Amino acid sequence: MTLYHIQMIDPTGARHDIKSLQLTDIGAVWREIEAVAAAQSHGGQIRVTNESGGIVVLVGVSTARSLQARNVQARRAA
């Protein structure tokens, strides 16, 4: 398992730590991103770094929501 750190970068550029989690794979990382995006009432970016500080995912809140909606539609169609 890898330790991931999730941050919100608000539209002004300020960074806010959301949580740090031990996750098994990138799919688990995306599920956490979906949850964070759903809880945001404003724009900004979600940044996920690994335990060595490397950026794993950097995605806008709007894009994360769109991807989530698309995944839900794909699951329903399957």
N, C-alpha and C positions, 0 to 999 in steps of 0.2 A: 504494500500500500504506500501511496505517496501523500505527503502533506501538501495541501493546496491552500492558498490564501486568496480570499475573495474581497475585492474592494469596489466601491462605487466611486467614479470620478464624475462629479457634478458638472453642470454646464459652465461653471466658473473655473473649472480645473482643480478644485479642491478634492483631495482624496479622503475617503472615509472607509475604514476597515469594517467589513461586514462580519466575516467569520473565517476561521481556519479549520480545515477538516482533513482527516485521513480518508482518502477515497481510493477505490480499487482501479478505476479506469476512466477514460475520457467521457464515456457515456454518463457516468455518475457526476462528472464535472458539469456537463450540459444540463442535467436535471437540476442541479443547484443553481445554475445560471437562470433557468426558467423560473424557479421559485423567487429568486431575487428580482428578476424583471417584472414578475407579476405583482410584486409588493411595492414597486416604485410608482409614484404619482407624477413624476417629472422625468425629463429626459436625462441624458448623461450616458456614461459608458460603464460597463462592467469589466473589470480586469481581474484575471486569475493568474497567479504566479505559482510556480512550484517551490519546493523547499530551498532551492539554491537561488531563488529570486528571478528566474527566467520567466518571461511572459508566455503563458500557455494559450490563453484566449484573451482577446480584447474585442469586445463587441458592444455596439450601441444598444440601449434599452429597447428602442423601437424595433431594431433588427431581431433581437432576441425574442421579442413578443411575436413578430411575424413568423420566425422559425418555429416557435412553439405552436402557433395556430396551424401552420402547415403540417407539422408532425401529428397533431390531433386529427386533422382531416385524413391523412394517410392511414392512420390506425383504424379509423372508422371505415375507410374504403376496403381495407384488407379483410 
